[in-house]
Amino acid sequence: MTGSAGRIGRYVVRDLVAAGHDVVGADVRPGVESGARHLQIDLTDAGQVYASLAGIDAVAHLGAWANAGVVPDPGTYGDNVRGTFHVLQAAAEVGIQRVVSASSAQVYGLFSHPPQYLPVDEDHPLRPVNSYALSKTAGESAAAYITDRYGLPILSFRIMGVRTPDEMPAQIEQLQANPARDTGLLWTRTDARDAATAVRLALESDAEAGIYNITATDAVVDIPTQDLISRYFPGVAVRCGLAGQTSPMTCARARSAFGFEPRYLWSPRRLHSEGD
């Protein structure tokens, strides 16, 4: 898998190893997770990518600059697009059987524009507002092209607000105190352990190629979702009920296709109960 030293990648390695898979991690940084073999490679170098995929059955591609602003925009877009195309093209040509490729919920553009409808599903219009999100739309297009040309099943994951368990408490306390600051992420955070499980389930499945939202099923603030929508998204159409703290983004397609069901659902109530 690529990006094996990253925020999600470390958890994907752990999950795959725990499930009994033989894992080879690839990252520009040295790998640290035990139970896997690690390769230090640059995804923008096609030769290194092709060599790293020899003898591999399936690929989880998570390697990328993880947001806009980490490097200048030409590097964010250019490196992410080049690296993704190298991985997908090489996977098709060396006989890989299945690929999960990380996209992002940032492709929906919710940091700058309100949703056109709720809950946000995979058919929602895209409005990328930075170089990172734009690189992810290009990666999704490349995945569709490779699937169409070579027949390689590639599942593109639009992952929403992924955080590690140790990052969650501070984020939740901040959002509970000021929910207005989080309309761009729809008050939703996905535990990295759940994202890792989604990757494994998809790799183990025969689910069809395509786009899949990967998100927690509940928002992380103890305010009814309908109240949040009324306050911050007045006039936005709600196509189905969002009872309680249900997330305004749906992962129903992933649930149906490969049985993804988030286990780690965070909230202020949970934090308080764990502290008692």
N, C-alpha and C positions, 0 to 999 in steps of 0.2 A: 504494500500500500504506500502511496505517496503522502507526504505531510505527516509522517509517523511521529515526529517530535513536536507537533503542534497541539493546540488547545483540545481539539476533538481527537486528533490522531493518536495521542497517547492512550486515550480511553478505548479507541477502536482496537488498537494493538492488544490491550489487556483483555477485551471482550472476546476477540478472536482466539487468542491463546487459551483463555479459560474454556472456550467451547471445543478445544482440541484441534484447531487448525494450525497448519504450519505457516508461519507468518514471516514475510520478508518486508521490513520497513525501509522506505527510501525518503531521504530528506536532505536538504542542504546543510542541516545541522546534525551532529551525531545523535543517534538514537540512544535512549536511556532505559526503555522498558525491557525487562527480563523475559525470557522465553521466546524471543524472536531474533532473527538475524537482521542486521541493519546495514544498509548501504548509504554512503554519503554521496549524493549526486545532485547535479544541477539540471532541473527539468527543462531549461531553455537550451540545453545541449542534446540534440536528437540522438546522437550516438550513445550517450550515457543512458538515455531512456530506453532505447532498443535493447542495449546490453542488459539492463536491470530486469527486463521482463522475460528473459529466456527461462523457460521451464515453469512459468507461472500459469495457474489455471484461471484466476479471477483477480480483478483489481479494484481497490477502493482508492479513488483519486481525490485527495484532500489537499494536496500541495498547492500553495498560492500565497501571494501577499494577502494577508487576512483582512485588509480594509484599505480604504483610500487614506493617503497621508502617511503611510509607513515609509514609502519611497515616493519620489515625484510621480505625478500622474502618468507620464509616458511609460515609466517602468512598471507601475501597477497594471495598466492595461496591457502593454506589450508582453511583459513576462508572463502574466496569467494566461493570456490567450495563446501565446506560443507554447507554454508548458502544457496546457490542456490539449492542444492539438497534437503535440508530440506523443503524449500518453495515449490518446484515443486512436490515433493513426497506427502507432506501434502495436497497441493491443490488438487491433484488427488484423494486422499483417503477420503477427507471430502466433495467432491462433488462440488468444484469450477467449474464454467462454462467456464471461459476464463482467460488466463494469458498473460500479456506483461512482458517480461524479458529483462532487459537492458544488452546488450553486448557492444561492442565498436569497432569503426573503427580501433583501434590499432591492431586488429587481422590480418590486411592485412600486417603489418610489414613495413610500408612506412617510418618509421623513420630510418631504416637501409638499405632498399632495394628500388630501383625504382619500380614503378608499372610495371606489365608485359604488360598491355594495358590500354588505357583510352577510355571513362570514366570508373572508377572503379565501377563495379556492384557487386551484391551478389555472382556471380560465380567466382570472382577473387580468385586466390590461396591465402591461408593463410600462413603467416610466422611470428608468434608471436615472439617478440624479448625481452620480459621481463615477469616477473611473473604475472603481472596484465593481460596482453594480453593472456597469456597461460591459466589463470583461466577463461577467457571469452570464449575461445574455448571449454574448458571443460563444461562450463555452457550451451553452445549451444548444445553440444552432449547430455547432460543430458535432455535438453528440447526435443530433437528429440526422445530420449528413452522414456520419459514419455508420449509424444503424441502417439507414436507407441504402447506402452503397455496399456495405459488407455484410449486413444481417447481424451485426454484433449487438446484443441487448445492452443498452446503456440506460441506466436509471439516473436522472438528474435530480438531486435533492435540493429543494429550496428550504434551507434550514433557517429557522427563526430564532434569533437572540440566544444563541447557545452560550452557556456559562458553566464553569466548573463548580462543583458543590461548595468549595470554600469561597467562591465569589458571590454566591446567592444571598446570604443574609444581609450584607450591606446594601446590595442593590434593592432588595425588597423593602427594607426600611426606608430608603430614599424615595422609592416610588409610592409607597403608601402615604408618605408625608406630602408628596407633590406629584400626583398622577398626571398633571398637565404636561410634564416633561417627557412623557413616554408614549405619545400618540404614534410615533414612528415605528415602535415595536409592539403596538397594540397591547401593552401591559402584559406581554407574554415572554417568558424565558424558558428555554429548553435545556434541561440538564444534560451535560455532556455524556453522561452514562446512557441516557435514553437515545441520544443521537448515535452513539456507538452501537447500541442494540439494533437500531433501524438499519444501519449499514450491514451488520451481520445477517439480519433476517433477509434483507434484499439479496445479498450475495448467495445465500443458501436457497433462495426461492426460484421459481420459474416465472416470476412476475414479468409483465410486458415492459419493454422500453418506454420511456416517457418521463414526464415531470411529476414530482411528488413533493408536496409540502411535508416538512418534518418539524413538528412543533408540539409543545405541551398542549394538553386539552383544556387546561384551566389557566386563567390569568393569575398573576401573582399579587394582586391587591384585593383586599377584602371589601370591595365595593361591587355591587351587582353590575354585570356587564351592560345591561340595558341602561343603567344610570350613567355609566361612562359614555356610552354611545350618544345618549340624549344630550349630555353636557358638552362633549368634545366633537362629535360628528353629527350635529343636527341636520336633518334632511337626508342623510345617507340611508338608502333602502336596506332594510334587514330582511333577507330572503327566507330565513327560518329562525325559529326561536333560539335565543341565547340565554338560557336560564342560569340563574346563580352567577358563578364566576367563570362560566364557559369562555374559552378564548375566542376572540373575534377572527381567528384564523383556524381553518379546519385541516386536519390531516386524515380525513375520512378515506381518501383514495389510498393512502399508504396502509391504513388499517385493512381495507378490503383486499388489496393486492398481495400483501405479504405479512399481515397480522401484526403490524406495528401498534403497540399500545403503551403509551408513556407510563412509567411506574413512579417516577420521582416528581411529584406535584407539590410545588412550593407555595407558601402563603404566609402572611404575618401570623395567622393562627397557629400554623405548624411550628414556626420559630418560637413562639411563646410557650407552646406546650412542651417543646423539647428542652426549653430552659428551665421549666418548673421542676 
